[in-house]
Amino acid sequence: MVDDFNTRYIDGEEKQIISVNESGALNKALISRLTAKSVSNEWDEAKHEWRATGRVWYVPLRLSQMAENYLPEIHHGHPSECVCGHAIAWHFEVENTENEIKEILGSEHITNWMIIRHLKENKGIPADAITEELIVEWMKESVKTMKQDWWWKENGEDWEEMFNEVKELDVRINVRSKGKYFDLSTKRYEPHMTIAKTKSGSLGKMSSVVWRWNHPNNPKRQIETRGYPNEQLWRDVQLLFAKSQKFERLLDTKKEEVEQRKDYIREQNQSSDLLAEKRREQLKIEANKIRTETKNSYDDSAMAEACAYYDIPVFSVEDSSNAWEKKFLNDMSNRVINRKTLSVNQLNALLKIIMPNAVQETPASSKQINYIKKLGGEPPEDITKTRASEMITELLRD
């Protein structure tokens, strides 16, 4: 039961309710004007004729002259102010339940008894269950809900269109630099961009509208704390929407500069890669040349040693006069270089090719030697077949 409000309930009916403070020009004006519109001529009785209806409208003070565009017809002609004469933006409707007159009050004059009646009659809450905390909570939540409902009715469609249009742009333009990092694609230090929670340092000169409205990491996001955007956020979304093309061009310019930088780095890398490839090829050629020269030097040395051993001239495949000789000389060259022994026949065949003008004879056969001895001759140890034939002829003639 509400006791802190000097309220007493007898048989379930309120007998005394705290009234508006009667001091102050505005409160006196409120009392006088509401009493004049009541059935009773006494304020202590007249005040109980009034209750809040739960309806509210918002008319910005700068648009007070256009109030009829926002208020329902029943309130057309009503000045954009409270009954007390104070200029207001939020218009709360109250009604006299005795004569059905409806009036407009500011939120500071939605007094406790009006809320109590509203909770009893419109919400069905028993009088003895109405506490101070319940009144404060209703004032807080109901006024918030009424403001939300009005705002979304008036601006919701435009807000949704504009916010959805600019939200992606916002997280690209309403950012600020927080440190730097080295970017391998640009080969320079680039700014690390983070969402701008304040307008300080913001590329778009404002704090992020996404951050303020519904960013999951913002515990004070307005979608939950207010239920609708405040004036500053609403104006910034409109401004961002109006300047979206300008901001897009700014971002495109920055993106183009970065892409040009990346292209330049790619070209430099390609040039470096090409030079490196050419250098690798040159090194490969030089290495092959060294290996070839080393092998040739070894082969030449091995050939010279082998030819000196056999007492024959150094030879090569260039000494051949036909395909067979070329193949034969190549085989002999490999055998000599690899230090393999040549047979007598191989050596004689080799000499016939590389020394065609030299007399090359094979040793005399044992039959020739024995025949010479039978005829009374004495053949030398190194006699050749040709000489043996000559000696046999000479011995037979004698």
GIRACOR-V454227 format. One record per backbone hydrogen bond with DSSP energy under -0.5 kcal/mol. NH is the residue of the N-H (numbers start at 1). CO is the residue of the C=O. E is the energy in kcal/mol with one decimal. If there is no record, write none. Layout:
BEGIN
((NH CO E) (NH CO E))
END
This chain:
BEGIN
((2 130 -0.5) (3 1 -0.7) (6 3 -1.8) (8 16 -0.8) (10 8 -0.5) (10 13 -2.5) (13 10 -1.7) (15 8 -2.4) (16 8 -0.7) (18 5 -0.9) (28 24 -2.3) (29 25 -2.2) (30 26 -2.4) (31 27 -2.6) (32 28 -2.5) (33 29 -2.7) (34 30 -2.7) (35 31 -2.2) (36 32 -1.9) (37 33 -0.9) (38 35 -1.5) (43 41 -0.5) (45 42 -1.1) (46 42 -3.6) (47 43 -2.8) (48 45 -0.9) (49 46 -2.0) (50 47 -1.1) (51 95 -1.8) (52 114 -0.9) (53 93 -2.1) (54 93 -0.6) (57 91 -1.8) (59 57 -0.5) (59 89 -2.9) (63 60 -2.2) (64 61 -1.5) (66 63 -2.4) (67 64 -1.3) (69 66 -2.0) (70 67 -2.1) (71 67 -2.3) (75 72 -1.9) (76 73 -1.9) (78 75 -2.0) (81 79 -2.7) (82 86 -3.0) (83 104 -1.2) (85 82 -2.3) (88 80 -1.1) (91 57 -3.5) (91 89 -0.6) (92 90 -0.7) (92 105 -2.7) (93 55 -2.5) (94 103 -2.3) (95 51 -2.5) (96 101 -3.0) (97 49 -3.2) (97 95 -0.7) (100 96 -2.3) (103 94 -2.8) (105 92 -2.7) (109 106 -1.8) (110 107 -1.2) (111 109 -1.8) (114 111 -0.6) (115 111 -1.6) (116 112 -2.9) (117 113 -2.3) (118 114 -1.9) (119 115 -2.9) (120 116 -2.5) (121 117 -3.3) (122 117 -0.6) (122 118 -1.9) (123 118 -1.3) (124 120 -0.5) (125 119 -2.6) (129 126 -1.6) (130 127 -1.4) (131 129 -0.8) (135 131 -2.2) (136 132 -2.7) (137 133 -2.7) (138 134 -2.7) (139 135 -2.8) (140 136 -2.4) (141 137 -3.3) (142 138 -2.9) (143 138 -0.7) (143 139 -1.1) (144 140 -1.5) (145 141 -3.0) (146 142 -3.1) (147 143 -2.5) (148 144 -2.5) (149 145 -3.0) (150 146 -2.3) (151 147 -2.8) (152 148 -2.8) (153 149 -1.9) (154 150 -2.3) (155 151 -3.2) (156 152 -1.6) (159 155 -3.0) (160 156 -2.8) (161 157 -2.0) (162 158 -2.7) (163 159 -3.2) (164 160 -2.1) (165 161 -1.3) (166 162 -1.9) (167 163 -1.8) (170 166 -3.0) (171 167 -1.4) (172 169 -1.5) (173 169 -2.3) (174 170 -2.8) (175 173 -1.5) (176 194 -2.6) (178 192 -3.2) (181 190 -2.3) (183 181 -0.6) (183 188 -2.4) (184 182 -0.6) (186 183 -0.5) (187 183 -2.1) (188 183 -1.0) (190 181 -3.0) (192 179 -2.8) (193 191 -0.8) (194 176 -2.5) (196 174 -2.3) (197 195 -0.8) (202 199 -2.0) (203 175 -2.6) (204 173 -0.8) (205 202 -1.1) (208 196 -3.4) (212 208 -1.8) (213 209 -2.2) (214 210 -1.8) (215 210 -1.4) (218 215 -1.9) (219 217 -0.8) (221 218 -1.5) (222 212 -3.0) (223 213 -2.3) (224 221 -1.5) (225 221 -2.2) (226 222 -1.9) (227 222 -2.9) (234 230 -2.5) (235 231 -2.6) (236 232 -2.3) (237 233 -2.3) (238 234 -1.9) (239 235 -2.6) (240 236 -2.9) (241 237 -2.4) (242 238 -2.4) (243 239 -2.2) (244 241 -0.9) (247 243 -2.6) (248 244 -2.6) (249 245 -2.1) (250 246 -1.9) (251 247 -2.5) (252 248 -2.7) (253 249 -2.4) (254 250 -2.0) (255 251 -2.9) (256 252 -2.8) (257 253 -2.1) (258 254 -2.0) (259 255 -2.7) (260 256 -2.5) (261 257 -2.1) (262 258 -2.5) (263 259 -2.7) (264 260 -2.4) (265 261 -2.4) (266 262 -2.7) (267 263 -2.6) (268 264 -2.4) (269 265 -2.7) (270 266 -2.9) (271 267 -2.6) (272 268 -2.7) (273 269 -2.9) (274 270 -2.6) (275 271 -2.7) (276 272 -2.7) (277 273 -2.6) (278 274 -2.7) (279 275 -2.6) (280 276 -2.5) (281 277 -2.5) (282 278 -2.5) (283 279 -2.7) (284 280 -2.3) (285 281 -2.6) (286 282 -2.7) (287 283 -2.6) (288 284 -2.7) (289 285 -2.4) (290 286 -2.5) (291 287 -2.8) (292 288 -2.9) (293 289 -3.1) (294 290 -3.0) (295 291 -2.9) (296 292 -3.4) (297 293 -2.8) (298 294 -2.5) (299 295 -3.6) (300 296 -3.5) (301 297 -2.3) (302 298 -3.0) (303 299 -3.0) (304 300 -2.7) (305 301 -2.3) (306 302 -2.4) (307 303 -2.7) (308 304 -2.2) (309 305 -1.9) (310 306 -2.0) (311 307 -0.7) (312 307 -2.6) (319 316 -1.9) (320 317 -1.6) (326 322 -2.3) (327 323 -2.4) (328 324 -2.6) (329 325 -3.2) (330 326 -2.0) (331 327 -2.1) (332 328 -2.5) (333 329 -2.6) (334 330 -2.1) (335 331 -2.1) (336 332 -2.7) (337 333 -2.9) (338 334 -2.2) (339 336 -1.6) (340 335 -3.5) (347 343 -2.7) (348 344 -2.7) (349 345 -2.7) (350 346 -2.3) (351 347 -2.5) (352 348 -2.1) (353 349 -1.0) (354 350 -2.5) (355 351 -2.7) (358 355 -1.3) (360 358 -0.6) (361 359 -0.6) (364 383 -2.5) (369 365 -2.2) (370 366 -2.5) (371 367 -2.2) (372 368 -2.5) (373 369 -2.1) (374 370 -2.1) (375 371 -1.9) (376 373 -1.1) (377 372 -3.0) (383 380 -1.3) (385 362 -2.4) (388 384 -2.4) (389 385 -2.2) (390 386 -2.0) (391 387 -2.6) (392 388 -2.3) (393 389 -2.0) (394 390 -2.4) (395 391 -2.7) (396 392 -2.1) (397 393 -2.0) (398 394 -1.8))
END
